[in-house]
Amino acid sequence: MSVLKILTFPDERLKQVAEPVIDIDEKLLTFIKDLEETMRSGPGSVGIAAPQTGCLLRLAIIDVSSKPDIKSHGRLVLINPEILSWDGYAVGREGCMSVPDYTGSVIRAERIKLSAMDEAGDEQKYEMEGYEARAVQHEIDHLDGLLFLDRLVSRRGDLHKRKVYKKKGDK
């Protein structure tokens, strides 16, 4: 496994819409392992989308299980995810490995119903809420060429300089 390079704003590739995954083959499964390794290498990361590494496929990984008291489905590989329905709205603070220096306040649905294929190519359906639903919406935005910067409540008051994190291995 290897850690992939993360594209950062204002890289134009982050604005491109990803293509559906057609074949789940060994090459894709190896990429998924590298993508997960990349996600886990980021401080506090709970999700990553393939386009953040320059791979324009509709693929994301979510795992919010490390956060205490958060209801979750654990580690999820989401291939060609689609939000089927959503309910309620809440404002929350978001950060992103592709926008490493800032966080922002974004409105997201509180509850979603999601359809996606897993690594085996099986269609799965999920009902999510709260933080996990927010993380999934954030990653699906990457698949659609959007960043949280595109969804800020207010550009003037809801973009915040991020505190400095040390990457794993830094002293």
N, C-alpha and C positions, 0 to 999 in steps of 0.2 A: 504494500500500500504506500501511497505517497500523498503529500500535501500539495494541492493544486494552487496555482496563483489566483488570487481573488481580484476581479476587476473592480476598480473604484470610480466613483463619480468624479469627473464628468464623462467617463468613457462612453462613447456613443453606442457601443455594443450592448450596454445595459438597457437601452431604449428599444431594442429589437424584440419582436414577438417570437416566442419559441415554437418549434414544430412538434407535432405529436410524435411519440415514440411508436414505431411500427413493429420492430423486432426486439424481443428480449433475448439477447444472445450473450455469449461469454464476454465479449468486448464491453457490452453495456453493464454486465454484472461487476466486472473489474472497475469500470468507471464509478459505479455506485459505491464500491468500497473506498475508492480514492476520495469521492465526494464526502462520504461520512467522516473519513479521517480529517479532511479539511475543515468540516464543521466542528469537529471535536477539538481541533487545534486552536480555535478562536475563543477568547475569554468570554464565558457566559453565553455562548452560541446555543440556540435551541432549534435552529433551522437553517437550511441552505437550499438554494435552487441552482440547477445546472447552469443557467445563463450567467450566474455570478462568476463562473470560471471560463466563460466564453463558449460553452457548449449549448447551442440553441435547441435543446430538447425539453419537452414538457415533463420535467422530472424534479422532484423536491424531496428532501428528507426533513422530518420533524421529530424532535424528541424533547418534550418539556418535562420528562419524568424526574430530572435532577432538581427541579424547583419544588420546595416543600409545600405541602398542602394544595397542590394543583391537581385537579382531576385530569387524567390523560389516558390515552391509548398506548402509551409507551413509544418506542421507536417505530416510526412509520416511514416506509418508502412509498411515495405517492407518484405513480406514473399516469400521465394524462389526467390529472385531477380536475374535477368539475364541481363547483358549488351548485347544489340542486335547489336549496332554499336557505334563507337566512331570516333572523328575527331579532328585534331589539337593536339598539345602538349604544355604544359607550365610547368615551374618549379615553385613550391610554397612551403612555409614553412608549416609543419604539426606537430601537437602534438597529444598525445593519452593518455587516462586515464590509459592504460596498460603500458605505458612508461612515467611515471609522471615526471621524472627529465630531459627529453631531448625533443627537437624539431629537425626536420630535413628537408632538401630541397629534394623534391621528384618530379619526372616528372609524370604528369597525363594527360589524355586526356582533352581537353578544353570543348568538347561537347559530350554528350552521349545520346543514346536512350536506355531506360530501360523498362523491363517488370517485374511485380511483382504482387503478390496477396496482397489485403488489408486485414484488420481485418475481413471483412465480407466474405472473400474467393473469392471476385470478382477479375478477372484479370484486371490490370491497365497497361497503357503504358504512359511513361513520356519522354519528351525531356528536357534535363537539360544542363546547361552550367555554366562555371566559378566555383565559390566557392561551389555551391550545387552539381555540377557534381563531384568535387574533394572529397567532404564529402562522397558521395555515393560510389565512388571507394575505398576510405579508408575503409569504413565499409564492403564492399564486400570482400576486402582482408582478413579481420578477418574471414569471413566465409570460406575462402580458406586456412586458417592457415598461413597467412602472416601478418607481421607488417610493418609499414612504414620503420623500420630499414632495412628490406629486399630490399627496393626500393630506398635507398639513392643515390643521384647523385654521391657522393664521400664519402666514410667513413672518409676520412681524413679531409675534409673541410666543410662538410655539415651536421654534427651533432653538435648541440648547446645545452649547458647547459640551462635549462629553468629557467626563473625568478620564484621566489617563489610566489605561489598563496595561498590565504587563502580560505579554504573550507567554504561554507555557515555555519553559526553558530559559526565559530572560531572567537576569539577576537584578 
